């Protein structure tokens, strides 16, 4: 069974004896760049201000923020944003320190006081992760059939993962594809 994104498995299946349709999907499916930038705060100052920590904005490089943390506002918390597409490409061209600084500057506009309470930051780029090479599969017009072809078993090899599901890009897709693969395995043994 393979659950690797096709962006990663391209090299693995380059010489495999798979159908031409499957090889085409593995070769051609593109993945969108997405980053996640975490800002650790010494306390959840937004809760003290009566805010829930979620905000959408039109600021470049970080369209929305989400706050996470325990119920107690005086305890540490996180603000994070998930830039995608061109914003992620722009951020990926910057150093990690510059990415964190740009995100912190935006967070301070959306949640005044962010800079004052900031402790540390981390960046995750799915585009540069060798086990992902992108985050969300992109199905351009006329290519939704890639989902069914990508999910189709090839001999003894089964394919699963959110990229083989109609719920691509979500955990639900990973679960749905896992259930499908289990049903396929069960049919073989029955």
HUBEL-V891360 format. One record per residue. N is the residue number from 0. RES is the residue in one small letter. PSI is psi in whole degrees, -180 to 180 (none if undefined). OMEGA is omega in radians with two decimals (none if undefined). Layout:
n:N res:RES psi:PSI omega:OMEGA
n:N res:RES psi:PSI omega:OMEGA
//
This chain:
n:0 res:x psi:140 omega:3.07
n:1 res:x psi:126 omega:3.04
n:2 res:x psi:7 omega:3.13
n:3 res:x psi:143 omega:3.00
n:4 res:x psi:148 omega:-3.13
n:5 res:x psi:-25 omega:3.08
n:6 res:x psi:-29 omega:3.13
n:7 res:x psi:-38 omega:-3.03
n:8 res:x psi:-2 omega:3.14
n:9 res:x psi:-49 omega:-3.12
n:10 res:x psi:-35 omega:-3.13
n:11 res:x psi:-37 omega:-3.06
n:12 res:x psi:9 omega:-3.08
n:13 res:x psi:-39 omega:-3.11
n:14 res:x psi:13 omega:-3.10
n:15 res:x psi:154 omega:3.09
n:16 res:x psi:77 omega:3.13
n:17 res:x psi:164 omega:3.11
n:18 res:x psi:155 omega:3.14
n:19 res:x psi:-35 omega:3.11
n:20 res:x psi:-44 omega:3.14
n:21 res:x psi:-45 omega:3.13
n:22 res:x psi:-37 omega:3.11
n:23 res:x psi:-45 omega:3.13
n:24 res:x psi:-46 omega:-3.13
n:25 res:x psi:-41 omega:-3.12
n:26 res:x psi:-39 omega:-2.92
n:27 res:x psi:-21 omega:-3.08
n:28 res:x psi:124 omega:3.12
n:29 res:x psi:157 omega:3.14
n:30 res:x psi:139 omega:-3.12
n:31 res:x psi:143 omega:3.04
n:32 res:x psi:134 omega:3.10
n:33 res:x psi:139 omega:3.07
n:34 res:x psi:163 omega:2.95
n:35 res:x psi:128 omega:-3.11
n:36 res:x psi:123 omega:-3.10
n:37 res:x psi:134 omega:3.05
n:38 res:x psi:115 omega:3.12
n:39 res:x psi:131 omega:-3.13
n:40 res:x psi:144 omega:-3.12
n:41 res:x psi:-26 omega:3.01
n:42 res:x psi:164 omega:-3.11
n:43 res:x psi:72 omega:-3.04
n:44 res:x psi:-28 omega:3.13
n:45 res:x psi:-34 omega:3.11
n:46 res:x psi:-37 omega:3.10
n:47 res:x psi:-33 omega:3.12
n:48 res:x psi:1 omega:3.13
n:49 res:x psi:17 omega:-3.14
n:50 res:x psi:155 omega:-3.12
n:51 res:x psi:-7 omega:3.10
n:52 res:x psi:0 omega:3.08
n:53 res:x psi:132 omega:3.11
n:54 res:x psi:138 omega:3.00
n:55 res:x psi:145 omega:3.13
n:56 res:x psi:171 omega:3.05
n:57 res:x psi:20 omega:3.13
n:58 res:x psi:144 omega:3.10
n:59 res:x psi:147 omega:3.03
n:60 res:x psi:-8 omega:3.08
n:61 res:x psi:93 omega:-3.06
n:62 res:x psi:-35 omega:-3.14
n:63 res:x psi:154 omega:3.10
n:64 res:x psi:149 omega:3.04
n:65 res:x psi:136 omega:3.09
n:66 res:x psi:137 omega:3.12
n:67 res:x psi:147 omega:3.06
n:68 res:x psi:173 omega:3.10
n:69 res:x psi:171 omega:-3.11
n:70 res:x psi:-24 omega:-3.06
n:71 res:x psi:115 omega:-3.06
n:72 res:x psi:-27 omega:-3.11
n:73 res:x psi:-8 omega:3.12
n:74 res:x psi:160 omega:-3.14
n:75 res:x psi:152 omega:3.08
n:76 res:x psi:174 omega:3.13
n:77 res:x psi:142 omega:2.83
n:78 res:x psi:133 omega:3.07
n:79 res:x psi:158 omega:3.10
n:80 res:x psi:155 omega:-3.09
n:81 res:x psi:78 omega:3.12
n:82 res:x psi:144 omega:-3.12
n:83 res:x psi:170 omega:3.06
n:84 res:x psi:-127 omega:-3.03
n:85 res:x psi:-36 omega:3.09
n:86 res:x psi:-41 omega:3.12
n:87 res:x psi:-40 omega:3.11
n:88 res:x psi:-45 omega:3.12
n:89 res:x psi:-48 omega:-3.14
n:90 res:x psi:-40 omega:-3.12
n:91 res:x psi:-18 omega:3.08
n:92 res:x psi:0 omega:-3.12
n:93 res:x psi:161 omega:3.02
n:94 res:x psi:161 omega:3.12
n:95 res:x psi:-39 omega:3.14
n:96 res:x psi:-42 omega:3.14
n:97 res:x psi:-36 omega:3.09
n:98 res:x psi:-46 omega:3.14
n:99 res:x psi:-42 omega:-3.14
n:100 res:x psi:-44 omega:3.13
n:101 res:x psi:-41 omega:3.14
n:102 res:x psi:-40 omega:3.11
n:103 res:x psi:-40 omega:3.11
n:104 res:x psi:-42 omega:3.10
n:105 res:x psi:-44 omega:3.14
n:106 res:x psi:-38 omega:-3.13
n:107 res:x psi:-27 omega:3.06
n:108 res:x psi:-40 omega:-3.10
n:109 res:x psi:-43 omega:3.13
n:110 res:x psi:86 omega:3.14
n:111 res:x psi:132 omega:-3.10
n:112 res:x psi:-8 omega:-3.11
n:113 res:x psi:-46 omega:-3.11
n:114 res:x psi:-40 omega:-3.13
n:115 res:x psi:-35 omega:-3.06
n:116 res:x psi:-1 omega:-3.08
n:117 res:x psi:135 omega:3.08
n:118 res:x psi:-45 omega:-3.06
n:119 res:x psi:164 omega:3.11
n:120 res:x psi:157 omega:3.09
n:121 res:x psi:150 omega:-3.14
n:122 res:x psi:137 omega:3.03
n:123 res:x psi:122 omega:3.08
n:124 res:x psi:115 omega:3.12
n:125 res:x psi:-25 omega:3.12
n:126 res:x psi:-36 omega:-3.10
n:127 res:x psi:1 omega:3.09
n:128 res:x psi:121 omega:-3.07
n:129 res:x psi:-17 omega:3.13
n:130 res:x psi:2 omega:3.12
n:131 res:x psi:-51 omega:-3.09
n:132 res:x psi:45 omega:-3.11
n:133 res:x psi:166 omega:-3.05
n:134 res:x psi:-64 omega:-3.01
n:135 res:x psi:132 omega:3.08
n:136 res:x psi:142 omega:3.13
n:137 res:x psi:119 omega:3.10
n:138 res:x psi:96 omega:-3.13
n:139 res:x psi:168 omega:3.12
n:140 res:x psi:135 omega:3.13
n:141 res:x psi:0 omega:-3.07
n:142 res:x psi:14 omega:3.09
n:143 res:x psi:-22 omega:3.09
n:144 res:x psi:-19 omega:3.10
n:145 res:x psi:-30 omega:-3.13
n:146 res:x psi:-52 omega:-3.12
n:147 res:x psi:-41 omega:3.14
n:148 res:x psi:-41 omega:3.12
n:149 res:x psi:-32 omega:-3.12
n:150 res:x psi:-20 omega:-3.03
n:151 res:x psi:135 omega:3.11
n:152 res:x psi:151 omega:3.09
n:153 res:x psi:96 omega:-3.10
n:154 res:x psi:-121 omega:-3.13
n:155 res:x psi:-2 omega:-3.10
n:156 res:x psi:123 omega:3.08
n:157 res:x psi:150 omega:-3.12
n:158 res:x psi:131 omega:3.11
n:159 res:x psi:175 omega:-3.10
n:160 res:x psi:158 omega:-3.04
n:161 res:x psi:-24 omega:3.14
n:162 res:x psi:-8 omega:3.09
n:163 res:x psi:19 omega:-3.07
n:164 res:x psi:154 omega:3.04
n:165 res:x psi:-16 omega:3.08
n:166 res:x psi:41 omega:-3.09
n:167 res:x psi:145 omega:-3.10
n:168 res:x psi:-1 omega:-3.08
n:169 res:x psi:155 omega:3.07
n:170 res:x psi:-35 omega:3.14
n:171 res:x psi:-37 omega:3.12
n:172 res:x psi:-39 omega:3.10
n:173 res:x psi:-44 omega:3.12
n:174 res:x psi:-45 omega:-3.14
n:175 res:x psi:-44 omega:-3.13
n:176 res:x psi:-34 omega:3.09
n:177 res:x psi:-42 omega:3.10
n:178 res:x psi:-41 omega:3.11
n:179 res:x psi:-45 omega:-3.13
n:180 res:x psi:-40 omega:3.09
n:181 res:x psi:-43 omega:3.09
n:182 res:x psi:-40 omega:3.12
n:183 res:x psi:-41 omega:3.11
n:184 res:x psi:-44 omega:-3.13
n:185 res:x psi:-39 omega:3.11
n:186 res:x psi:-38 omega:-3.12
n:187 res:x psi:-41 omega:-3.08
n:188 res:x psi:-22 omega:-3.08
n:189 res:x psi:none omega:none
//
